[in-house]
Amino acid sequence: MREQNFQTPELRLAHLRTLTNNSGIIQHGLYGMPNQKTGYCTDDNCRAFLVSVLAYRRNKDPELLRLIGLYLSFLRFARNDEGQFRNFMSFQQFFLDDRGSDDCQGRTLWALGTAIRIPPHETVREICEDLFEAAFTWLPDLVSDRGLAYSLLGLRQYHMAKPEDPRPLEMVNLLADRLATRWETNAVDTWYWFERRLTYANGIPPMAMLLAGEVTGNLRYTDIGLKGLNWLNGVLFEDGVLTPIGCNGWYQRGRKRHDWDQQAIDPAGMVGANLTAHRVTKDKAYHDLAVRSFEWFLGRNALGLPLVDPVTGGCYDGLAEHGVNKNQGAESCLVYYLAHMALYKHAPVAVY
C-alpha cells in the first residue's frame, strides 16, 4: 500500500442522535437511517452511555446530559431481578431474553464504572453505583473470555473511583486469574492466545490483563497481556496495515484465517490495547500501532477505502471483500467514537 498521511476527521456525534429515539439507541442502521425493526440492545445502549459520558467531559452541551439520562434509563430498565442485564429489546419495548451474554454484562460494567469515576453529576453516579452493586455477587459466575475482560475494564474504573473499597481488587484478581489460566492452557508453540481461535474484539483480553497488572501490581498479568498483544499485533499487521480477523469464519488454530468481513469493533479494540501497552511500557512503538489501528477507519486497510462517512460523521458497518458495507449501525459508530476519543484525548467533540 502506498504510504500516505491521513487527516483525522472531526469527531461529530450527529449520527448518534440520528440513531437515538426516546427509548434508546436503535441497534442497526439502514445506510444512514435507523433500522427500527431491529430494535434495541443493552450492548449498544451501554456503549452510547459511555460515549456520552466521555464526550460530556469535553463538551458541556445540555444535549449530552439528555442523552446520558436516556441511555442510563435504558440500563436501569434492562436490569433483571438478579441484578444482571437483559440485552435484546424489540422496537415495541419487550425484552426478548432474561439475561444478556457475559459480554453484555461486562460491557455494561465498563460503562457504569466509568460514569462512577467521572460522573457528569452526582445523580448519575448514585444510579450507576446502585446498578454496579449487584455485580459483586454474580461476577464470579462469568465464563466467556471477553465477558471477563470487559468486566476487568469496569472494575478498574470502579477501583479508581473508590480505592477504599476492597471488593473491586478482589474481583480483579479472581477474573484475571481465570483469564491467566486460560492463557497458560492454550498458549502453545506459535499460538500465544487465550483460546484456540481468534474471533472478535481481540484487543480486549490483552488490554484487560495489562490493566489488571497495573491495578494489582501482579507482573504475571502484565506479562501475559504483553505477550498476547505482541503476538496479536504480529498476526494482524502486515507492512503497517491492520487486517482484522474476518467474522465470516474467524481464525481457528491450525487452519486458514478468514479476512472478511472486517468489523469496526476490532480496530477499535486494537487502539485501546496498544495505547494501554504504551502507557504501561512507555514504548512508543505501541503508540504508533494504536495510530495505525485507528487509520483502518480512515483508509489504511486492505482495500484502501475509508469507513467514516463525511456527511454523518458515523462509521460504516464493515469492510467486505468487494467493498464497504454502507450501513451505519450503532456498534460500528460507537466503537469508532470510543477509539477516536481514546487516541485523541483533547480533540473537541461536536454534538450536532
Beta strands, then each sheet from edge to edge (+ up, - down):
strand 1: 11-12
strand 2: 29-30
strand 3: 33-34
strand 4: 40-41
strand 5: 88-89
strand 6: 197-198
strand 7: 237-238
strand 8: 241-242
strand 9: 251-252
strand 10: 262-263
strand 11: 318-320
strand 12: 323-325
strand 13: 349-350
sheet 1: 1+ 13+
sheet 2: 2+ 3-
sheet 3: 4+ 5-
sheet 4: 6+ 9-
sheet 5: 7+ 8-
sheet 6: 10+ 11- 12+
end
